[in-house]
């Protein structure tokens, strides 16, 4: 899909390629539709990861 040059500066969802007017609208869309926050909270360290405190 090719966007016109007028929309080139608008943020676009990388999962569904829907365009938005500003970054806040994009964040709301990703939180509601794609549930990215739930995916991030389930992350655990991989075996062999080293944490420095």
PDB file with SEQRES, HELIX, SHEET and CRYST1 records, atoms N, CA, C and O in Angstrom:
SEQRES   1 A   53  UNK UNK UNK UNK UNK UNK UNK UNK UNK UNK UNK UNK UNK          
SEQRES   2 A   53  UNK UNK UNK UNK UNK UNK UNK UNK UNK UNK UNK UNK UNK          
SEQRES   3 A   53  UNK UNK UNK UNK UNK UNK UNK UNK UNK UNK UNK UNK UNK          
SEQRES   4 A   53  UNK UNK UNK UNK UNK UNK UNK UNK UNK UNK UNK UNK UNK          
SEQRES   5 A   53  UNK                                                          
HELIX    1 AA1 UNK A    5  UNK A    7  5                                   3    
HELIX    2 AA2 UNK A   23  UNK A   29  1                                   7    
HELIX    3 AA3 UNK A   30  UNK A   34  3                                   5    
HELIX    4 AA4 UNK A   36  UNK A   41  1                                   6    
CRYST1    1.000    1.000    1.000  90.00  90.00  90.00 P 1           1          
ATOM      1  N   UNK A   1       0.839  -1.171   0.000  1.00  0.00           N  
ATOM      2  CA  UNK A   1       0.000   0.000   0.000  1.00  0.00           C  
ATOM      3  C   UNK A   1       0.885   1.236   0.000  1.00  0.00           C  
ATOM      4  O   UNK A   1       1.799   1.343   0.818  1.00  0.00           O  
ATOM      5  N   UNK A   2       0.631   2.150  -0.890  1.00  0.00           N  
ATOM      6  CA  UNK A   2       1.417   3.373  -1.000  1.00  0.00           C  
ATOM      7  C   UNK A   2       0.596   4.530  -0.460  1.00  0.00           C  
ATOM      8  O   UNK A   2      -0.545   4.744  -0.871  1.00  0.00           O  
ATOM      9  N   UNK A   3       1.187   5.276   0.465  1.00  0.00           N  
ATOM     10  CA  UNK A   3       0.504   6.437   1.024  1.00  0.00           C  
ATOM     11  C   UNK A   3       0.832   7.678   0.209  1.00  0.00           C  
ATOM     12  O   UNK A   3       1.937   7.796  -0.320  1.00  0.00           O  
ATOM     13  N   UNK A   4      -0.107   8.598   0.103  1.00  0.00           N  
ATOM     14  CA  UNK A   4       0.216   9.857  -0.563  1.00  0.00           C  
ATOM     15  C   UNK A   4       1.232  10.648   0.268  1.00  0.00           C  
ATOM     16  O   UNK A   4       1.349  10.429   1.473  1.00  0.00           O  
ATOM     17  N   UNK A   5       1.950  11.542  -0.356  1.00  0.00           N  
ATOM     18  CA  UNK A   5       2.975  12.317   0.337  1.00  0.00           C  
ATOM     19  C   UNK A   5       2.411  13.139   1.485  1.00  0.00           C  
ATOM     20  O   UNK A   5       3.144  13.472   2.417  1.00  0.00           O  
ATOM     21  N   UNK A   6       1.138  13.472   1.442  1.00  0.00           N  
ATOM     22  CA  UNK A   6       0.517  14.267   2.502  1.00  0.00           C  
ATOM     23  C   UNK A   6       0.512  13.494   3.819  1.00  0.00           C  
ATOM     24  O   UNK A   6       0.674  14.100   4.879  1.00  0.00           O  
ATOM     25  N   UNK A   7       0.331  12.177   3.782  1.00  0.00           N  
ATOM     26  CA  UNK A   7       0.241  11.354   4.984  1.00  0.00           C  
ATOM     27  C   UNK A   7       1.569  10.739   5.396  1.00  0.00           C  
ATOM     28  O   UNK A   7       1.607   9.943   6.334  1.00  0.00           O  
ATOM     29  N   UNK A   8       2.629  11.076   4.738  1.00  0.00           N  
ATOM     30  CA  UNK A   8       3.910  10.435   4.984  1.00  0.00           C  
ATOM     31  C   UNK A   8       4.448  10.703   6.390  1.00  0.00           C  
ATOM     32  O   UNK A   8       5.169   9.870   6.938  1.00  0.00           O  
ATOM     33  N   UNK A   9       4.113  11.840   6.979  1.00  0.00           N  
ATOM     34  CA  UNK A   9       4.634  12.203   8.298  1.00  0.00           C  
ATOM     35  C   UNK A   9       3.787  11.645   9.439  1.00  0.00           C  
ATOM     36  O   UNK A   9       4.200  11.740  10.595  1.00  0.00           O  
ATOM     37  N   UNK A  10       2.614  11.065   9.157  1.00  0.00           N  
ATOM     38  CA  UNK A  10       1.735  10.532  10.191  1.00  0.00           C  
ATOM     39  C   UNK A  10       2.220   9.165  10.665  1.00  0.00           C  
ATOM     40  O   UNK A  10       2.716   8.374   9.862  1.00  0.00           O  
ATOM     41  N   UNK A  11       2.081   8.874  11.976  1.00  0.00           N  
ATOM     42  CA  UNK A  11       2.478   7.554  12.479  1.00  0.00           C  
ATOM     43  C   UNK A  11       1.559   6.466  11.953  1.00  0.00           C  
ATOM     44  O   UNK A  11       0.386   6.711  11.669  1.00  0.00           O  
ATOM     45  N   UNK A  12       2.102   5.263  11.826  1.00  0.00           N  
ATOM     46  CA  UNK A  12       1.355   4.141  11.284  1.00  0.00           C  
ATOM     47  C   UNK A  12       1.603   2.912  12.148  1.00  0.00           C  
ATOM     48  O   UNK A  12       2.734   2.658  12.564  1.00  0.00           O  
ATOM     49  N   UNK A  13       0.550   2.151  12.417  1.00  0.00           N  
ATOM     50  CA  UNK A  13       0.662   0.931  13.212  1.00  0.00           C  
ATOM     51  C   UNK A  13       1.447  -0.102  12.404  1.00  0.00           C  
ATOM     52  O   UNK A  13       1.117  -0.375  11.250  1.00  0.00           O  
ATOM     53  N   UNK A  14       2.476  -0.670  13.007  1.00  0.00           N  
ATOM     54  CA  UNK A  14       3.301  -1.633  12.281  1.00  0.00           C  
ATOM     55  C   UNK A  14       2.649  -3.007  12.205  1.00  0.00           C  
ATOM     56  O   UNK A  14       3.104  -3.862  11.446  1.00  0.00           O  
ATOM     57  N   UNK A  15       1.576  -3.235  12.990  1.00  0.00           N  
ATOM     58  CA  UNK A  15       0.924  -4.540  12.968  1.00  0.00           C  
ATOM     59  C   UNK A  15      -0.203  -4.605  11.939  1.00  0.00           C  
ATOM     60  O   UNK A  15      -0.340  -5.608  11.238  1.00  0.00           O  
ATOM     61  N   UNK A  16      -1.020  -3.531  11.838  1.00  0.00           N  
ATOM     62  CA  UNK A  16      -2.150  -3.566  10.905  1.00  0.00           C  
ATOM     63  C   UNK A  16      -2.038  -2.485   9.824  1.00  0.00           C  
ATOM     64  O   UNK A  16      -2.891  -2.412   8.940  1.00  0.00           O  
ATOM     65  N   UNK A  17      -0.999  -1.648   9.883  1.00  0.00           N  
ATOM     66  CA  UNK A  17      -0.704  -0.624   8.883  1.00  0.00           C  
ATOM     67  C   UNK A  17      -1.783   0.452   8.775  1.00  0.00           C  
ATOM     68  O   UNK A  17      -1.957   1.051   7.714  1.00  0.00           O  
ATOM     69  N   UNK A  18      -2.510   0.700   9.871  1.00  0.00           N  
ATOM     70  CA  UNK A  18      -3.510   1.768   9.895  1.00  0.00           C  
ATOM     71  C   UNK A  18      -2.824   3.071  10.271  1.00  0.00           C  
ATOM     72  O   UNK A  18      -2.004   3.090  11.189  1.00  0.00           O  
ATOM     73  N   UNK A  19      -3.143   4.161   9.578  1.00  0.00           N  
ATOM     74  CA  UNK A  19      -2.535   5.457   9.835  1.00  0.00           C  
ATOM     75  C   UNK A  19      -3.290   6.249  10.883  1.00  0.00           C  
ATOM     76  O   UNK A  19      -4.503   6.096  11.025  1.00  0.00           O  
ATOM     77  N   UNK A  20      -2.567   7.116  11.636  1.00  0.00           N  
ATOM     78  CA  UNK A  20      -3.150   7.937  12.688  1.00  0.00           C  
ATOM     79  C   UNK A  20      -2.636   9.365  12.586  1.00  0.00           C  
ATOM     80  O   UNK A  20      -1.600   9.619  11.973  1.00  0.00           O  
ATOM     81  N   UNK A  21      -3.377  10.307  13.198  1.00  0.00           N  
ATOM     82  CA  UNK A  21      -3.001  11.719  13.126  1.00  0.00           C  
ATOM     83  C   UNK A  21      -1.849  12.059  14.057  1.00  0.00           C  
ATOM     84  O   UNK A  21      -1.024  12.912  13.730  1.00  0.00           O  
ATOM     85  N   UNK A  22      -1.777  11.401  15.222  1.00  0.00           N  
ATOM     86  CA  UNK A  22      -0.687  11.687  16.160  1.00  0.00           C  
ATOM     87  C   UNK A  22      -0.301  10.414  16.914  1.00  0.00           C  
ATOM     88  O   UNK A  22      -0.974   9.389  16.807  1.00  0.00           O  
ATOM     89  N   UNK A  23       0.774  10.492  17.665  1.00  0.00           N  
ATOM     90  CA  UNK A  23       1.327   9.326  18.344  1.00  0.00           C  
ATOM     91  C   UNK A  23       0.428   8.862  19.487  1.00  0.00           C  
ATOM     92  O   UNK A  23       0.399   7.672  19.802  1.00  0.00           O  
ATOM     93  N   UNK A  24      -0.314   9.792  20.118  1.00  0.00           N  
ATOM     94  CA  UNK A  24      -1.218   9.418  21.207  1.00  0.00           C  
ATOM     95  C   UNK A  24      -2.342   8.519  20.696  1.00  0.00           C  
ATOM     96  O   UNK A  24      -2.702   7.542  21.354  1.00  0.00           O  
ATOM     97  N   UNK A  25      -2.898   8.844  19.525  1.00  0.00           N  
ATOM     98  CA  UNK A  25      -3.940   8.000  18.931  1.00  0.00           C  
ATOM     99  C   UNK A  25      -3.388   6.608  18.597  1.00  0.00           C  
ATOM    100  O   UNK A  25      -4.075   5.601  18.770  1.00  0.00           O  
ATOM    101  N   UNK A  26      -2.151   6.567  18.121  1.00  0.00           N  
ATOM    102  CA  UNK A  26      -1.513   5.285  17.805  1.00  0.00           C  
ATOM    103  C   UNK A  26      -1.341   4.447  19.066  1.00  0.00           C  
ATOM    104  O   UNK A  26      -1.596   3.242  19.041  1.00  0.00           O  
ATOM    105  N   UNK A  27      -0.910   5.065  20.177  1.00  0.00           N  
ATOM    106  CA  UNK A  27      -0.740   4.333  21.439  1.00  0.00           C  
ATOM    107  C   UNK A  27      -2.068   3.779  21.944  1.00  0.00           C  
ATOM    108  O   UNK A  27      -2.140   2.632  22.386  1.00  0.00           O  
ATOM    109  N   UNK A  28      -3.117   4.593  21.877  1.00  0.00           N  
ATOM    110  CA  UNK A  28      -4.440   4.132  22.306  1.00  0.00           C  
ATOM    111  C   UNK A  28      -4.902   2.949  21.451  1.00  0.00           C  
ATOM    112  O   UNK A  28      -5.439   1.972  21.974  1.00  0.00           O  
ATOM    113  N   UNK A  29      -4.693   3.042  20.150  1.00  0.00           N  
ATOM    114  CA  UNK A  29      -5.073   1.966  19.228  1.00  0.00           C  
ATOM    115  C   UNK A  29      -4.343   0.674  19.579  1.00  0.00           C  
ATOM    116  O   UNK A  29      -4.962  -0.388  19.650  1.00  0.00           O  
ATOM    117  N   UNK A  30      -3.036   0.758  19.797  1.00  0.00           N  
ATOM    118  CA  UNK A  30      -2.257  -0.438  20.097  1.00  0.00           C  
ATOM    119  C   UNK A  30      -2.647  -1.038  21.439  1.00  0.00           C  
ATOM    120  O   UNK A  30      -2.654  -2.260  21.588  1.00  0.00           O  
ATOM    121  N   UNK A  31      -2.975  -0.190  22.429  1.00  0.00           N  
ATOM    122  CA  UNK A  31      -3.403  -0.703  23.729  1.00  0.00           C  
ATOM    123  C   UNK A  31      -4.752  -1.401  23.636  1.00  0.00           C  
ATOM    124  O   UNK A  31      -4.945  -2.448  24.253  1.00  0.00           O  
ATOM    125  N   UNK A  32      -5.688  -0.842  22.876  1.00  0.00           N  
ATOM    126  CA  UNK A  32      -7.035  -1.398  22.798  1.00  0.00           C  
ATOM    127  C   UNK A  32      -7.111  -2.589  21.848  1.00  0.00           C  
ATOM    128  O   UNK A  32      -7.693  -3.615  22.197  1.00  0.00           O  
ATOM    129  N   UNK A  33      -6.538  -2.471  20.666  1.00  0.00           N  
ATOM    130  CA  UNK A  33      -6.716  -3.496  19.632  1.00  0.00           C  
ATOM    131  C   UNK A  33      -5.693  -4.628  19.746  1.00  0.00           C  
ATOM    132  O   UNK A  33      -6.058  -5.800  19.654  1.00  0.00           O  
ATOM    133  N   UNK A  34      -4.442  -4.296  19.941  1.00  0.00           N  
ATOM    134  CA  UNK A  34      -3.386  -5.301  19.888  1.00  0.00           C  
ATOM    135  C   UNK A  34      -2.926  -5.781  21.265  1.00  0.00           C  
ATOM    136  O   UNK A  34      -2.182  -6.758  21.342  1.00  0.00           O  
ATOM    137  N   UNK A  35      -3.339  -5.130  22.348  1.00  0.00           N  
ATOM    138  CA  UNK A  35      -3.001  -5.524  23.721  1.00  0.00           C  
ATOM    139  C   UNK A  35      -1.499  -5.710  23.911  1.00  0.00           C  
ATOM    140  O   UNK A  35      -1.065  -6.756  24.395  1.00  0.00           O  
ATOM    141  N   UNK A  36      -0.704  -4.714  23.539  1.00  0.00           N  
ATOM    142  CA  UNK A  36       0.744  -4.832  23.644  1.00  0.00           C  
ATOM    143  C   UNK A  36       1.221  -4.816  25.091  1.00  0.00           C  
ATOM    144  O   UNK A  36       2.261  -5.401  25.396  1.00  0.00           O  
ATOM    145  N   UNK A  37       0.482  -4.158  25.998  1.00  0.00           N  
ATOM    146  CA  UNK A  37       0.903  -4.119  27.398  1.00  0.00           C  
ATOM    147  C   UNK A  37       0.841  -5.495  28.035  1.00  0.00           C  
ATOM    148  O   UNK A  37       1.696  -5.820  28.859  1.00  0.00           O  
ATOM    149  N   UNK A  38      -0.145  -6.320  27.681  1.00  0.00           N  
ATOM    150  CA  UNK A  38      -0.233  -7.666  28.235  1.00  0.00           C  
ATOM    151  C   UNK A  38       0.935  -8.522  27.772  1.00  0.00           C  
ATOM    152  O   UNK A  38       1.443  -9.337  28.542  1.00  0.00           O  
ATOM    153  N   UNK A  39       1.364  -8.355  26.544  1.00  0.00           N  
ATOM    154  CA  UNK A  39       2.475  -9.133  26.033  1.00  0.00           C  
ATOM    155  C   UNK A  39       3.777  -8.753  26.734  1.00  0.00           C  
ATOM    156  O   UNK A  39       4.618  -9.618  26.975  1.00  0.00           O  
ATOM    157  N   UNK A  40       3.954  -7.483  27.061  1.00  0.00           N  
ATOM    158  CA  UNK A  40       5.188  -7.041  27.704  1.00  0.00           C  
ATOM    159  C   UNK A  40       5.264  -7.518  29.154  1.00  0.00           C  
ATOM    160  O   UNK A  40       6.356  -7.808  29.642  1.00  0.00           O  
ATOM    161  N   UNK A  41       4.125  -7.606  29.858  1.00  0.00           N  
ATOM    162  CA  UNK A  41       4.143  -7.966  31.271  1.00  0.00           C  
ATOM    163  C   UNK A  41       4.474  -9.447  31.476  1.00  0.00           C  
ATOM    164  O   UNK A  41       4.888  -9.829  32.570  1.00  0.00           O  
ATOM    165  N   UNK A  42       4.306 -10.275  30.470  1.00  0.00           N  
ATOM    166  CA  UNK A  42       4.555 -11.699  30.604  1.00  0.00           C  
ATOM    167  C   UNK A  42       5.993 -12.091  30.295  1.00  0.00           C  
ATOM    168  O   UNK A  42       6.321 -13.277  30.282  1.00  0.00           O  
ATOM    169  N   UNK A  43       6.842 -11.124  30.051  1.00  0.00           N  
ATOM    170  CA  UNK A  43       8.223 -11.445  29.700  1.00  0.00           C  
ATOM    171  C   UNK A  43       9.010 -11.874  30.925  1.00  0.00           C  
ATOM    172  O   UNK A  43       8.846 -11.309  32.007  1.00  0.00           O  
ATOM    173  N   UNK A  44       9.846 -12.854  30.758  1.00  0.00           N  
ATOM    174  CA  UNK A  44      10.720 -13.338  31.807  1.00  0.00           C  
ATOM    175  C   UNK A  44      12.137 -13.405  31.265  1.00  0.00           C  
ATOM    176  O   UNK A  44      12.336 -13.490  30.054  1.00  0.00           O  
ATOM    177  N   UNK A  45      13.127 -13.369  32.157  1.00  0.00           N  
ATOM    178  CA  UNK A  45      14.501 -13.475  31.666  1.00  0.00           C  
ATOM    179  C   UNK A  45      14.758 -14.841  31.025  1.00  0.00           C  
ATOM    180  O   UNK A  45      14.252 -15.865  31.485  1.00  0.00           O  
ATOM    181  N   UNK A  46      15.530 -14.833  29.984  1.00  0.00           N  
ATOM    182  CA  UNK A  46      15.896 -16.073  29.302  1.00  0.00           C  
ATOM    183  C   UNK A  46      16.982 -16.786  30.099  1.00  0.00           C  
ATOM    184  O   UNK A  46      17.720 -16.135  30.838  1.00  0.00           O  
ATOM    185  N   UNK A  47      17.096 -18.089  29.970  1.00  0.00           N  
ATOM    186  CA  UNK A  47      18.173 -18.802  30.660  1.00  0.00           C  
ATOM    187  C   UNK A  47      19.527 -18.253  30.234  1.00  0.00           C  
ATOM    188  O   UNK A  47      19.805 -18.089  29.046  1.00  0.00           O  
ATOM    189  N   UNK A  48      20.355 -17.975  31.220  1.00  0.00           N  
ATOM    190  CA  UNK A  48      21.673 -17.437  30.933  1.00  0.00           C  
ATOM    191  C   UNK A  48      21.760 -15.930  30.984  1.00  0.00           C  
ATOM    192  O   UNK A  48      22.860 -15.386  30.890  1.00  0.00           O  
ATOM    193  N   UNK A  49      20.627 -15.216  31.129  1.00  0.00           N  
ATOM    194  CA  UNK A  49      20.661 -13.764  31.242  1.00  0.00           C  
ATOM    195  C   UNK A  49      21.279 -13.373  32.583  1.00  0.00           C  
ATOM    196  O   UNK A  49      21.033 -14.014  33.605  1.00  0.00           O  
ATOM    197  N   UNK A  50      22.076 -12.326  32.563  1.00  0.00           N  
ATOM    198  CA  UNK A  50      22.741 -11.855  33.770  1.00  0.00           C  
ATOM    199  C   UNK A  50      22.254 -10.443  34.058  1.00  0.00           C  
ATOM    200  O   UNK A  50      22.289  -9.576  33.185  1.00  0.00           O  
ATOM    201  N   UNK A  51      21.800 -10.216  35.291  1.00  0.00           N  
ATOM    202  CA  UNK A  51      21.356  -8.888  35.719  1.00  0.00           C  
ATOM    203  C   UNK A  51      22.364  -8.322  36.699  1.00  0.00           C  
ATOM    204  O   UNK A  51      22.825  -9.030  37.595  1.00  0.00           O  
ATOM    205  N   UNK A  52      22.710  -7.062  36.542  1.00  0.00           N  
ATOM    206  CA  UNK A  52      23.651  -6.401  37.441  1.00  0.00           C  
ATOM    207  C   UNK A  52      22.851  -5.419  38.284  1.00  0.00           C  
ATOM    208  O   UNK A  52      22.151  -4.558  37.752  1.00  0.00           O  
ATOM    209  N   UNK A  53      22.959  -5.553  39.601  1.00  0.00           N  
ATOM    210  CA  UNK A  53      22.225  -4.663  40.508  1.00  0.00           C  
ATOM    211  C   UNK A  53      23.154  -3.656  41.110  1.00  0.00           C  
ATOM    212  O   UNK A  53      22.726  -2.817  41.902  1.00  0.00           O  
TER     213      UNK A  53                                                      
END                                                                             
